[in-house]
Amino acid sequence: MELRLEAIIGRFGELDEAERVLTGSLERHRQALAKQKQQEQVWTSLLEDRLHICLSARVGVPDLAPSLPTTASVLRKRPKDSRVDKAMGLL
């Protein structure tokens, strides 16, 4: 009977240690998720600002839109114009 009691007490000790390890792991995971959420909020805010600026600029100069080159026209000029080639190399 003594041996069984000692085995049970030992098992409870192992379970307590496993619980502490798991709790620590979950806490680190929770902190990582909170940090990720904060970073996503920052990026979302920045992107919203950029999008707002782009839309404001587009709305502010609608008369220029037809005269702006399309991506297809820029790519067609690529072999002919070294400036376009250099700009494509930067992307």
C-alpha positions as CSV (number, residue, x, y, z in Angstrom):
1,M,0.0,0.0,0.0
2,E,2.9,2.4,0.8
3,L,4.4,1.8,-2.6
4,R,1.2,2.6,-4.4
5,L,0.8,5.8,-2.4
6,E,4.3,6.8,-3.2
7,A,3.8,6.1,-6.9
8,I,0.6,8.1,-6.9
9,I,2.3,11.0,-5.1
10,G,5.2,10.8,-7.6
11,R,2.7,10.8,-10.5
12,F,1.0,13.9,-9.1
13,G,4.4,15.6,-8.9
14,E,5.1,14.8,-12.6
15,L,1.6,16.1,-13.5
16,D,2.2,19.3,-11.6
17,E,5.5,19.8,-13.4
18,A,3.9,19.1,-16.8
19,E,1.2,21.6,-15.9
20,R,3.8,24.3,-15.1
21,V,5.6,23.7,-18.4
22,L,2.4,23.8,-20.4
23,T,1.2,26.9,-18.6
24,G,4.5,28.6,-19.4
25,S,4.3,27.5,-23.0
26,L,0.8,28.8,-23.4
27,E,1.7,32.1,-21.7
28,R,4.6,32.6,-24.2
29,H,2.2,31.8,-27.1
30,R,-0.4,34.2,-25.8
31,Q,2.3,37.0,-25.6
32,A,3.4,36.2,-29.1
33,L,-0.1,36.4,-30.4
34,A,-0.7,39.7,-28.6
35,K,2.5,41.1,-30.2
36,Q,1.5,39.8,-33.6
37,K,-2.0,41.4,-33.2
38,Q,-0.4,44.7,-32.3
39,Q,2.0,44.6,-35.3
40,E,-0.9,43.8,-37.6
41,Q,-2.8,46.8,-36.3
42,V,0.2,49.0,-36.9
43,W,0.6,47.7,-40.5
44,T,-3.2,48.0,-41.1
45,S,-3.1,51.6,-39.9
46,L,-0.1,52.4,-42.1
47,L,-1.6,50.8,-45.2
48,E,-4.9,52.5,-44.6
49,D,-3.0,55.9,-44.5
50,R,-1.2,55.0,-47.7
51,L,-4.4,53.9,-49.4
52,H,-6.1,57.1,-48.3
53,I,-3.3,59.2,-49.7
54,C,-3.4,57.3,-53.0
55,L,-7.1,57.7,-53.3
56,S,-6.9,61.3,-52.4
57,A,-4.3,61.9,-55.0
58,R,-6.3,60.0,-57.6
59,V,-9.5,61.9,-56.8
60,G,-7.5,65.2,-56.7
61,V,-6.2,64.9,-60.3
62,P,-8.8,62.9,-62.2
63,D,-8.1,64.9,-65.4
64,L,-4.6,63.5,-65.5
65,A,-5.6,59.8,-65.3
66,P,-6.2,59.3,-69.0
67,S,-2.8,60.7,-69.9
68,L,-0.9,58.4,-67.5
69,P,0.8,55.4,-69.0
70,T,-0.6,51.9,-68.4
71,T,1.6,49.1,-67.2
72,A,1.2,47.4,-70.6
73,S,2.5,50.5,-72.4
74,V,5.5,50.8,-70.1
75,L,6.4,47.1,-70.6
76,R,6.1,47.6,-74.4
77,K,8.6,50.5,-74.2
78,R,11.0,48.5,-72.1
79,P,13.2,47.2,-74.9
80,K,13.4,50.6,-76.5
81,D,14.0,52.8,-73.4
82,S,17.0,52.2,-71.2
83,R,15.3,54.3,-68.4
84,V,12.4,51.9,-68.2
85,D,14.9,49.0,-68.2
86,K,16.7,50.5,-65.2
87,A,13.5,51.2,-63.4
88,M,12.4,47.6,-63.9
89,G,15.7,46.5,-62.4
90,L,14.9,48.4,-59.2
91,L,11.7,46.5,-58.7
